[in-house]
């Protein structure tokens, strides 16, 4: 075990709520600092998959999710410190509102809780459109609500004019006693949204231009030097964790990972955990016609409904995956991956054939069918968990499944929805398909068990 007192320049970019400009400010700040020559390590508070994709394109480094509902304090500190190595500054993008939590009463799962675990200063982004003095009241509330949160400044977003900006700045600094670190005019840039949040970075061909434009806006309207100063004054972190050695035998196990514009929802820490014990081989669900020579398969979430026609057209790969599942090889699929392994996927464009291995059809709806954190209990041993093991994760999907035959389930839902409100995780042969997204650092036995199942098939 190692005690690591570390000076890590870091700052949390939090928001008063969703859609106030956190992502724009965060990725603009990241890109600007990279353009200035800084090595920036990005992080995202919460379970989101989409923002980390933008972080990666802005910085060239994989973003890490810091979620205090799914992960323990020590796991958060471990991934934060381990992945900061080689960086100059950490930019941590928040989620929803600063104090929003999993139960609305405790701080569990909130940005505030993560900021305190990391002893990280916080810069708040507030939408002040059509506000002046009221903005001061709102920000004062954030300042006083939890004195242990290191609120160091605020960025006022969506101001209407220079006159409006002056009024709000004066009100906030005089009445709330919080330093204004930036004033950003409204309609400077608009981030694209889809039903699960932002459109993925995979789907933006103009990403470099977009990121540089956002960086220019941040440079013009935000006191970046002051934010850097705040980050550099963050107190030292003490973390205890054990460096793990990679398995020297990992070259004998290969895990296929379908990762492309369709299936892009993977926690990088999940892939890192698997790569400690196995070689990862990436597969494209739209262009690859054959599965590579692998011992197991991992299919994450994403937007199969957007690319349903392309998935249907790649019949050769679908047949290969069907045969791979039928042969009893370990296959783990989450959300979009579950939908892909089913018989068909119905969207507004029609019904499309999928792999056809699991006994379900899915249909897309305009309103979300499940959203939020999930807690499951394992009903029977499976490829990622032993019997009665607690599984923690989250769900967010607009699809609803219909079973087409008898299904064997791995999990009992204690919190969340799963497939039918009571159960999740369809088991067939050695395949497990579920709606829950699991972070492997929530329980490191998950990755190890999956790899061991792959080794047994060799």
C-alpha positions in Angstrom: 0.0 0.0 0.0 1.2 3.5 -0.8 0.4 6.8 0.8 0.4 9.5 -1.9 0.2 13.1 -0.8 -0.2 14.8 -4.1 -0.5 18.4 -5.3 -2.9 18.1 -8.2 -4.2 21.3 -9.8 -7.9 20.7 -10.2 -11.2 22.4 -10.5 -14.9 21.3 -10.8 -17.1 23.1 -13.4 -20.5 22.7 -11.8 -23.9 24.0 -12.8 -27.0 25.4 -11.1 -29.0 22.8 -13.2 -28.8 20.8 -16.4 -28.4 22.7 -19.7 -26.9 25.8 -18.3 -23.7 25.5 -20.3 -21.4 23.3 -18.2 -20.4 21.1 -21.1 -19.7 24.1 -23.3 -17.6 25.9 -20.7 -15.8 22.6 -19.7 -14.8 21.5 -23.1 -13.9 25.1 -24.2 -11.7 25.4 -21.1 -10.1 22.0 -21.8 -9.4 22.8 -25.5 -8.1 26.3 -24.7 -5.6 25.0 -22.1 -4.5 22.2 -24.6 -4.0 24.9 -27.2 -1.8 26.8 -24.7 0.4 23.7 -24.2 -1.2 22.2 -21.0 -1.7 18.5 -20.6 -5.3 18.4 -19.4 -6.9 15.3 -17.8 -10.7 15.4 -18.1 -13.2 13.9 -15.7 -17.0 13.7 -15.6 -19.0 13.5 -12.4 -21.9 11.0 -12.8 -22.7 8.1 -15.1 -22.8 10.0 -18.4 -21.1 8.5 -21.5 -21.5 11.3 -24.0 -19.7 14.2 -22.4 -16.5 12.1 -21.9 -16.4 11.6 -25.7 -16.2 15.4 -26.2 -13.6 15.5 -23.4 -11.4 13.0 -25.2 -11.6 14.9 -28.5 -10.8 18.2 -26.7 -7.8 16.9 -24.8 -6.5 13.8 -26.4 -6.9 11.9 -23.0 -9.6 9.6 -22.0 -12.1 11.1 -19.5 -12.9 9.2 -16.3 -16.3 9.0 -14.6 -16.4 10.0 -10.9 -19.7 8.8 -9.5 -20.2 8.6 -5.8 -23.4 6.5 -6.0 -21.7 3.7 -8.0 -18.2 4.1 -6.7 -16.7 4.2 -3.2 -14.6 7.1 -2.0 -11.4 5.1 -2.4 -12.4 4.1 -5.9 -13.0 7.7 -6.9 -9.7 8.8 -5.5 -7.9 5.9 -7.1 -9.1 6.5 -10.6 -8.7 10.3 -10.2 -5.1 10.1 -9.1 -4.0 7.2 -11.2 -5.3 8.8 -14.4 -3.9 12.2 -13.6 -0.4 10.9 -14.1 1.4 12.9 -16.8 -1.1 15.8 -16.7 -0.8 19.4 -15.7 -4.3 20.2 -14.6 -7.6 18.3 -14.0 -10.9 19.7 -15.3 -13.9 18.0 -13.8 -17.2 18.6 -15.4 -20.2 18.3 -13.1 -23.7 16.9 -13.9 -27.2 18.4 -13.4 -27.2 20.8 -10.4 -24.4 21.1 -7.9 -26.4 19.6 -5.1 -28.7 17.2 -7.0 -28.4 13.7 -5.5 -29.7 10.2 -5.9 -32.4 10.6 -3.2 -32.9 14.4 -3.1 -32.2 14.5 0.6 -28.6 13.2 1.2 -25.6 14.3 -0.9 -25.2 10.8 -2.3 -24.2 10.9 -5.9 -24.0 14.7 -6.1 -21.3 16.9 -7.6 -21.0 18.5 -4.2 -20.1 15.1 -2.7 -17.5 14.3 -5.3 -16.0 17.8 -5.0 -15.5 17.2 -1.2 -14.0 13.8 -1.8 -11.5 15.4 -4.1 -11.1 18.5 -2.0 -11.6 20.3 -5.3 -12.5 24.0 -5.7 -15.8 24.6 -7.6 -16.7 27.1 -10.3 -20.4 27.4 -10.8 -22.0 28.0 -14.2 -25.4 29.8 -14.0 -27.9 30.6 -16.6 -28.8 34.3 -15.9 -31.0 34.9 -18.9 -33.6 37.6 -18.0 -32.3 37.8 -14.4 -30.4 40.4 -12.5 -30.8 40.7 -8.7 -32.4 37.3 -8.6 -29.2 35.8 -9.9 -27.5 36.9 -6.7 -30.1 35.3 -4.6 -29.7 32.0 -6.4 -25.9 32.0 -6.2 -26.0 33.0 -2.6 -28.1 30.0 -1.9 -25.5 27.7 -3.5 -22.8 29.4 -1.5 -24.6 29.0 1.9 -26.2 25.6 1.3 -23.0 23.6 2.1 -20.1 25.7 3.5 -17.8 22.6 3.0 -18.1 23.0 -0.8 -15.2 25.2 -2.0 -17.2 27.5 -4.2 -14.6 29.9 -5.6 -16.5 31.7 -8.4 -19.3 31.8 -10.9 -19.6 32.0 -14.7 -22.7 33.9 -15.8 -24.0 32.3 -19.0 -26.5 33.6 -21.6 -26.4 37.3 -20.8 -28.4 39.5 -23.2 -26.2 42.6 -23.5 -23.3 44.4 -22.0 -25.7 46.4 -19.8 -27.3 43.2 -18.6 -23.9 41.7 -17.9 -22.9 44.7 -15.8 -26.0 44.5 -13.7 -25.8 40.8 -13.0 -22.1 40.9 -12.3 -22.6 43.8 -9.8 -25.5 42.0 -8.1 -23.7 38.7 -7.7 -20.4 40.1 -6.4 -22.0 42.7 -4.0 -25.0 40.8 -2.8 -23.8 37.1 -2.9 -20.1 37.8 -2.3 -19.0 35.4 -5.1 -16.4 36.4 -7.6 -17.6 36.5 -11.2 -15.1 34.7 -13.4 -16.8 35.1 -16.7 -19.8 36.5 -18.5 -20.8 34.6 -21.7 -23.4 36.1 -24.2 -26.3 33.9 -25.2 -26.5 32.2 -28.6 -22.7 32.1 -29.0 -22.7 28.4 -29.7 -25.3 25.6 -29.4 -24.4 22.1 -28.5 -26.4 19.4 -30.4 -28.8 17.3 -28.3 -30.5 14.0 -28.8 -32.8 12.1 -26.5 -30.0 10.7 -24.3 -28.3 14.1 -24.0 -25.7 15.5 -26.3 -25.1 14.0 -29.7 -22.0 11.8 -29.5 -18.6 13.1 -30.5 -18.5 10.2 -33.0 -21.2 11.9 -35.0 -19.7 15.3 -35.4 -17.4 15.5 -38.4 -16.6 19.2 -37.6 -15.5 18.5 -34.0 -12.1 20.2 -34.2 -13.6 23.4 -35.6 -16.4 23.3 -33.1 -14.0 22.8 -30.2 -11.7 25.6 -31.3 -14.7 27.9 -31.7 -15.9 27.1 -28.2 -12.3 27.6 -26.9 -12.3 31.1 -28.5 -15.5 32.0 -26.8 -14.1 30.8 -23.4 -10.9 32.7 -23.9 -12.8 35.9 -24.8 -15.4 35.8 -22.1 -13.9 33.8 -19.1 -11.0 34.7 -16.8 -9.1 31.5 -17.6 -6.0 32.6 -15.8 -7.9 33.1 -12.6 -9.5 29.6 -12.9 -6.0 28.2 -13.4 -4.9 30.0 -10.2 -7.9 28.5 -8.3 -7.0 25.0 -9.6 -3.4 25.4 -8.6 -4.3 26.4 -5.1 -6.4 23.2 -4.5 -5.2 21.5 -1.3 -3.1 18.4 -1.4 -4.8 15.0 -1.7 -3.9 12.0 0.4 -4.9 8.7 -1.2 -4.1 5.1 -0.2 -4.3 2.5 -2.9 -2.4 -0.4 -4.2 -0.7 -0.4 -7.6 -2.0 -3.6 -9.4 0.3 -5.5 -11.7 -1.1 -6.6 -15.0 -1.5 -10.3 -15.5 1.5 -11.6 -17.5 -0.8 -14.3 -18.9 -3.3 -11.9 -20.4 -2.0 -12.4 -23.9 -3.7 -15.8 -23.8 -7.1 -14.3 -23.5 -8.7 -12.0 -26.1 -11.9 -10.1 -25.5 -13.7 -8.6 -28.5 -15.2 -5.1 -27.8 -17.8 -3.7 -30.3 -16.8 0.0 -30.1 -17.9 2.3 -32.9 -20.3 5.1 -33.7 -23.2 2.8 -32.8 -21.9 1.3 -29.5 -19.7 3.9 -27.8 -21.0 3.8 -24.2 -18.1 2.3 -22.3 -16.5 3.5 -19.2 -12.8 3.7 -20.0 -12.1 2.3 -16.5 -14.1 -0.8 -17.5 -11.8 -1.3 -20.6 -8.7 -0.7 -18.5 -9.8 -3.2 -15.9 -10.3 -5.8 -18.6 -7.0 -5.0 -20.2 -5.2 -5.9 -17.0 -6.1 -9.5 -17.6 -6.9 -9.7 -21.4 -6.1 -8.3 -24.8 -8.9 -6.2 -26.1 -9.8 -6.5 -29.8 -12.1 -3.8 -31.2 -14.9 -4.6 -33.6 -17.0 -2.3 -35.8 -20.6 -3.4 -36.0 -21.2 -1.6 -39.3 -18.1 -2.4 -41.4 -16.6 -5.6 -40.0 -18.0 -8.7 -41.7 -16.4 -11.2 -39.3 -15.7 -11.5 -35.6 -11.9 -11.7 -34.9 -10.5 -14.7 -33.1 -11.6 -13.8 -29.5 -12.6 -15.7 -26.4 -15.4 -13.4 -25.2 -17.4 -10.4 -26.4 -18.4 -7.2 -24.7 -21.1 -5.0 -26.3 -21.8 -1.7 -24.6 -24.6 0.8 -25.0 -25.1 3.5 -27.6 -27.6 4.4 -30.3 -28.5 1.2 -32.2 -31.8 2.8 -33.1 -30.0 5.6 -35.1 -28.0 3.0 -37.0 -30.6 0.2 -37.1 -30.7 -0.1 -40.9 -26.9 -0.3 -41.0 -26.9 -3.0 -38.3 -29.5 -5.0 -40.2 -27.6 -4.8 -43.5 -24.4 -6.2 -41.9 -26.0 -9.7 -41.8 -22.6 -11.5 -41.9 -21.5 -10.0 -38.7 -24.9 -10.6 -37.0 -24.7 -14.3 -38.0 -21.1 -14.5 -36.7 -22.2 -13.0 -33.3 -25.2 -15.4 -33.2 -23.0 -18.4 -33.7 -20.5 -17.1 -31.2 -23.3 -16.8 -28.5 -24.8 -20.2 -29.5 -21.4 -21.8 -29.0 -21.4 -20.8 -25.3 -18.7 -18.2 -25.5 -19.0 -15.5 -22.8 -20.9 -12.4 -24.1 -21.8 -9.4 -21.9 -24.1 -6.8 -23.4 -25.5 -3.6 -21.9 -28.5 -1.6 -23.0 -27.9 -1.0 -26.7 -26.0 -4.2 -26.7 -29.0 -6.0 -25.3 -31.2 -4.5 -28.0 -28.7 -5.6 -30.6 -28.7 -9.2 -29.4 -32.5 -9.3 -29.5 -34.6 -10.3 -32.5 -35.6 -6.9 -33.8 -35.6 -3.2 -33.1 -38.6 -1.0 -34.0 -38.0 2.7 -34.6 -40.0 5.4 -36.3 -38.3 4.3 -39.6 -39.6 0.7 -39.3 -38.6 -2.6 -37.8 -35.1 -3.9 -38.3 -33.6 -7.4 -37.8 -31.0 -7.7 -35.1 -28.8 -10.7 -34.1 -31.8 -12.7 -32.9 -30.1 -14.6 -30.1 -32.0 -13.3 -27.1 -35.8 -13.8 -26.9 -36.9 -10.2 -27.1 -37.9 -7.4 -29.4 -37.4 -3.8 -28.5 -39.3 -0.7 -29.6 -38.3 2.9 -29.3 -40.6 5.5 -27.6 -40.5 9.3 -27.5 -40.4 9.4 -23.7 -37.7 7.7 -21.6 -38.7 4.3 -20.2 -36.1 4.2 -17.5 -33.8 6.7 -16.0 -31.6 6.8 -12.9 -29.4 4.7 -10.7 -30.1 1.0 -10.3 -29.3 -1.6 -7.6 -29.7 -5.3 -8.4 -29.2 -8.5 -6.5 -27.9 -11.5 -8.5 -30.4 -14.4 -8.5 -28.0 -17.0 -9.9 -24.3 -17.1 -10.9 -23.5 -15.5 -14.2 -20.5 -14.4 -16.2 -20.0 -11.2 -14.2 -21.3 -12.0 -10.7 -21.8 -14.8 -8.2 -25.2 -15.5 -6.6 -26.6 -12.9 -4.2 -24.0 -10.3 -5.3 -25.0 -6.7 -5.2 -24.7 -4.9 -8.6 -24.8 -1.1 -8.8 -25.2 0.9 -11.9 -27.6 3.1 -13.9 -30.2 3.0 -16.6 -31.2 5.6 -19.2 -33.1 4.4 -22.2 -36.1 5.1 -24.5 -36.7 1.5 -25.6 -39.1 -1.0 -24.1 -38.6 -4.8 -24.6 -41.2 -7.4 -25.3 -40.2 -11.0 -24.5 -40.9 -13.4 -27.4 -40.2 -16.6 -25.4 -39.2 -18.0 -22.1 -36.4 -16.0 -20.5 -34.0 -16.8 -17.6 -33.0 -13.8 -15.5 -29.8 -13.1 -13.7 -30.8 -10.1 -11.5 -33.6 -9.1 -9.2 -34.3 -5.3 -9.3 -34.1 -3.6 -5.9 -33.9 -0.1 -7.4 -34.5 0.8 -11.1 -36.5 -0.8 -13.8 -34.5 -3.4 -15.7 -36.4 -5.4 -18.3 -39.8 -5.6 -16.7 -39.6 -3.6 -13.4 -38.7 -6.7 -11.4 -35.9 -8.4 -13.3 -33.0 -7.7 -15.6 -30.2 -9.6 -17.2 -31.4 -12.2 -19.7 -29.3 -15.4 -19.5 -28.9 -17.7 -22.4 -26.0 -20.1 -22.8 -23.1 -18.0 -21.6 -24.6 -14.7 -22.8 -25.8 -12.0 -20.4 -27.8 -9.1 -21.8 -29.1 -6.4 -19.5 -30.3 -2.7 -19.4 -28.1 -1.7 -16.5 -24.7 0.0 -17.2 -22.2 -1.2 -14.6 -19.0 0.5 -13.7 -16.4 -2.2 -13.1 -14.6 -0.1 -10.3 -17.8 -0.5 -8.3 -16.6 -4.1 -7.7 -13.4 -5.3 -9.3 -14.4 -8.9 -9.1 -16.8 -8.2 -12.1 -13.9 -7.8 -14.6 -11.9 -10.7 -13.1 -14.9 -13.0 -13.3 -15.7 -12.2 -16.9 -12.1 -12.8 -17.9 -12.0 -16.1 -16.0 -15.1 -17.2 -17.8 -13.3 -16.4 -21.1 -10.2 -18.4 -20.0 -12.4 -21.5 -19.3 -13.6 -21.5 -22.9 -10.1 -21.7 -24.3 
